Amino acid sequence: MENEKKTTEFYARLKEQLEGDTTWPAPYLYKFIVPSDASKIAEIEGVFNGTDATIETRDSSKGTYTSVSIKVTMNSPDAVIEKYLEVSNVEGVISL
């Protein structure tokens, strides 16, 4: 329950910040770290199917994790947060 409250506060602050300093639609850069597993990376990429997303992946030096950077034009702060919430369903993902 405590984690859920922190998450809600985080997204409320993010929305406020995005509303204040960005004109929408605008490009947005998502960054995630996920255990190096092709199916997990595909899940993240799947969240952005049908968009103009540019997706780059890079393995960690030991190959245990993969960073996934996604640059995509989003229409609003709510749309940005919606994608974060969708990606948060991927097991082991860390949003940066």
Secondary structure in CASP SS format (residue, H / E / C, confidence):
PFRMAT SS
TARGET T0000
AUTHOR 0000-0000-0000
METHOD secondary structure of the structure
MODEL  1
M C 1.00
E H 1.00
N H 1.00
E H 1.00
K H 1.00
K H 1.00
T H 1.00
T H 1.00
E H 1.00
F H 1.00
Y H 1.00
A H 1.00
R H 1.00
L H 1.00
K H 1.00
E H 1.00
Q H 1.00
L H 1.00
E H 1.00
G H 1.00
D H 1.00
T C 1.00
T C 1.00
W C 1.00
P C 1.00
A E 1.00
P E 1.00
Y E 1.00
L E 1.00
Y E 1.00
K E 1.00
F E 1.00
I E 1.00
V E 1.00
P E 1.00
S C 1.00
D C 1.00
A H 1.00
S H 1.00
K H 1.00
I H 1.00
A H 1.00
E H 1.00
I H 1.00
E H 1.00
G H 1.00
V H 1.00
F C 1.00
N C 1.00
G C 1.00
T C 1.00
D C 1.00
A C 1.00
T E 1.00
I E 1.00
E E 1.00
T E 1.00
R E 1.00
D E 1.00
S C 1.00
S C 1.00
K C 1.00
G C 1.00
T C 1.00
Y E 1.00
T E 1.00
S E 1.00
V E 1.00
S E 1.00
I E 1.00
K E 1.00
V E 1.00
T E 1.00
M E 1.00
N C 1.00
S C 1.00
P H 1.00
D H 1.00
A H 1.00
V H 1.00
I H 1.00
E H 1.00
K H 1.00
Y H 1.00
L H 1.00
E H 1.00
V H 1.00
S C 1.00
N C 1.00
V C 1.00
E C 1.00
G C 1.00
V C 1.00
I E 1.00
S E 1.00
L C 1.00
END
